[in-house]
Amino acid sequence: MPTYKDDSPNGVIVAKFNAQWVSYLHTLFAYAAFFSALAFGCLTHYYQIVKNEHWGYPEEWFPSVSATTGDWYPARSIFQIFIAIASGPRFLLIYLFYLITDKPNYVYPKIHAIVGVIRALSCGGWVYITSSDDHFVHDIAMIVYLVSNLPWMLGTLAISPDNKKALKWRKRATSAFFGTLIPMIYFYIQHKVHRVAGAYTIYSFFEWSLIIYDVIFDAFSWYEFSNIELRIVNINQKGGIISPIIESPEKSKKYSGNIESTLKYSFINNLGGFIADIYLAFIYWSMLTSLALTIWYFPLWHMGISGYEAFLLVTTAPSLLGIGFIRKLINLNHGVFHLLSLVGIAAYLLIDPVQRLIAVSIGVAIATLTWTSIWIENRGSTCKLERHALTWGLGLILSNVVKMAWWTNNPIWPIMHKENGGWNQVGLFFGILASLEVMFRKNERRNYPEQKIVSSGSWYLTAAGFGSLLFALHSLLSDSSTIIRWVYDGYPNTGPQPIPWGAVTIVAMALGLVLSSYRKIVISKPWYLVGCVSCACMYYYPAWNGYYGGLLLTVYLMSLLPTFIIMIAQHPPGRTFFTAMMTYNIFCLAHVWVVAYAFVPAGEYMREHTDYILFAMMVFIGCCIRNTSTYTLKLQLNILHLNRSFARGGLAIMIILGFLVAFSRLPSEKPVPYHPEQKLFTAGIWTIHFALDNDMWASEIRMRDAIKELELDVIGLLESDTGRIIMGNRDFTQFLAEDLNMYSDYGPGPSKHTWGCAMLSKFPILRSEHHLLPSPVGELACAIHATLDVYGQEIDVIVSHNGQEEDELDRILQTTELARIMRESKNPFVFLGYVVTVPGDKIYSMLINDGNVHDIEKTDYDRWCEYIAYRGVKRTGYARVSHGRITDTEIQLGKFQIVENYNPETWQASDNLVQESEVEEGLRFPKQFKGEGVRGHKYHVFDAPRYYN
């Protein structure tokens, strides 16, 4: 750092001042910009700036930042002038901070400075381009600014000089800034979605507090700039320059030593490697979660055990590490094996489902073998082992974020391709780059002491515990909406919705991974008791209480991950990993058998007993924890600081991305039926085979197109519970409801042991009840009984899926219960169900006669499972549409109009058929499905719709 004296031959000092004034001026002008705008806005346009899209004064009485600074003169102009003045000190502050942190061969201060410049420029973007000028550009600039705040703040904490006061206050400001985001988001949702009066005012207070924390964070640089003097020097008639002077070279050396001890080896290399490992972990979780999904396709179509279930055993590949030369071969070529494992991502290129399953299985086997080899290789160093455990956990969280962005599908799964929203090529490309990074990574010896682990205890208890934890993570935490669907209940008290509450699940996962570094807590008996109680709450309590238990269980499970990986790596790899992965496999099979008991041998013993699985899972985890307590972990936490800093930075980024995704998916308008002018609603029933089409591709987009073009206002979807390992822990109802702008009821969740029934509606769902129909012998049948607000009139709808043909007693009891529900309802009724009977037989008659409803077309004798019935509404049309290879079951449709002043005593059904030409255009079925139809969908059986007056 050059130092100029007053008598320096370089020139004459014109002026000099302490660099603290840069911080002072930036803070002064930034606060002046915002709060002067607030003052002038309130004085000149108070009622306008407190008014929002839903409410005004007196319900809303405090303005938001954007309304204050961007909408009205003179507040907007004053704000922009002061921000422009503040930009000079802001850029100078970035430059000065770079100067006091930059050292030879350190790249991070340069990256940090670039982030600061981007942050400053994006601030100008949303300041000078208001939402009224260009809403899109304004929002993009604001998002860039918020996202860049994370690396700016965390980077400042990581590389700043060792000034205790500055560090203390910056940590507090950072915690306050990001902690404020959660309540701010909550009240924004209350305003935007629920339209709660006064919520936007509370949101505004949190928004203004962000401004305070943001500016004050930079203000603490005055502590570090106090020993810097800026001088303006006249150098022989040339323009002046600004030259910083460090007054305390000894203190500078102290700063330097602190940075060098923190960044003992190349920061950028470690950051790049950390990112590559996270992405490869994301690849691993993507392949693992797709394995059972691709296996499931085959028993689904065989209606029983198919033999392809044996591919699940590829997860036991790590048992090969018990063979010395294989272990050595993989240890020397981790990057190569990561690259080979990408065959599981490239599986989408294969059309044949069997070939895709084989490719996925090979990829999972190689990836599992590679990751466990890495753990074994680093068993002697807690520092290195924890690093890989953290990246593995971060990969799981990244998978959740990505799935949330793709409506619970993973864009690199083998069931995805370009036509249904897949990004397989992109995923494969980055997988290749990450694998190459591992291949060419420098593994130089570090000059720090290794952390040894003194091991004892049982290898098989450790293996059983790790296998149980892996199952828990896969079954409950491989999608942010799974726990939410476990506890889902009927309207109006459904509990949390996947959007936005899935983002909160991601926060809980991140908190668990942060907590994992406190090992004395993690392996303690009280913490285990917390895990057990939270697991029980999740299973036994519905709605919010169950979700709170699920969130706590999420924190608990994620907190165990690094410790369990460290422990399992200490034992003989062959037998230990074989036992662990077989434990995982057995749990996966049991997880299926609790609902598929009617199709597997000895299934009656596991029937509806998820509680058995959860109990065994927690017992094995508890045994591993007790076994873990026999280990002595000699940790030097300062050595682990860098890895944990990387991890926490990554977690913060993923949390922010999760909330951004959640916000982007919030509905912006109310659903509107297709033909309100005729007070018409079209209802349908469709068995959709878990949203996997006949060729093993995800079918959500094709389903959406059919539902939209058929103008369905209400539709029941059967075989719809995809919240299990074998279905990929997906929830296709999220995509359909959001894209079609419909309300949705998921129906009984995965913990209720049914194949699922769901309902989508253009009309508000006032009430709904989820039924588990009587099923003493065969598979458990489900039903949704919902009351809809249809053009101001309450109309009841049932969506049901009855049991199999072989179980007649079940079908009789189930139909009796459905008839009772319909008979006792005082409202008009529409039945949309899967009854497994033929028209005219005993069960059919029970449904129609005992239920006091009318068959939509009693002369249609070609039906077998799907039926539509009605009461108290005017039937105007009926049609049957082929499935178009999306499933094996057609779509049945009925068109109805509401009956004004409905009286159940006087209402009668009409069976008068009319020609299509006699029907109003708005009451007709779409024309494009006539003849050959579109995409394989066409009117069939009658070859055209039927109409009635």
Secondary structure, DSSP 8 states (H G I E B T S, - for coil): -----TT-TT-EEEEEEETHHHHHHHHHHHHHHHHHHHHHHHHHHHHHHS--SS--TTT--S--HHHHHHSSTTHHHHHHHHHHHHHHHHHHHHHHHHHHH--TT--HHHHHHHHHHHHHHHHHHHHHS-TTT-HHHHHHHHHHHHHHHHHHHHHHHHHS-S-HHHHHHHHHHHHHHHHHHHHHHHHHHHHHTT--TTHHHHHHHHHHHHHHHHHHHHHTTHHHHTTEEEEEEE-TTS--EEEEEES-HHHHHHHHHHHHHHT-S-HHHHHHHHHHHHHHHHHHHHHHHHHHHHHHHHHHHHTS--SGGGGGGGGGGGGGGGSHHHHHHHHTTHHHHHHHHGGGTGGGG--SHHHHHHHHHHHHHHHHHHHHHHHHHTTT-HHHHHHHHHHHHHHHHHHHHHHHHTTT--TTSTT--GGGT--HHHHHHHHHHHHHHHHT------SS----EE--S-HHHHHHHHHHHHHHHHHHHSSTTHHHHHT---TT-----HHHHHHHHHHHHHHHHHHTT-HHHHTSHHHHHHHHHHHHHHHH--HHHHHHHHHHHHHHHHHHHHHHHHHHTTS-HHHHHHHHHHHHHHHHHHHHHHHHGGGSTTGGGTTT-HHHHHHHHHHHHHHHHHHHTTSEE---HHHHHHHHHHHHHHHHHHHHHHHHHHHHTS--S----S-GGGTEEEEEEEE-GGGB-TTS-B-HHHHHHHHHHTT-SEEEEES----SGGGTS--HHHHHHHHHT-EEE--S-GGG-S--EEEEESS-EEEEEEEEE--SSSS-EEEEEEEEEETTEEEEEEEEE---TT-HHHHHHHHHHHHHHHHH--S-EEEEEE----TTSHHHHIIIIITT-EETTTT-TT-SSEEEEEESEEEEEEEEE--TTSSSS-EEEEEEEE-TT--TTT------EE-GGGS-GGGS--GGGSTT-BTTB-B-SSSS-EEE-
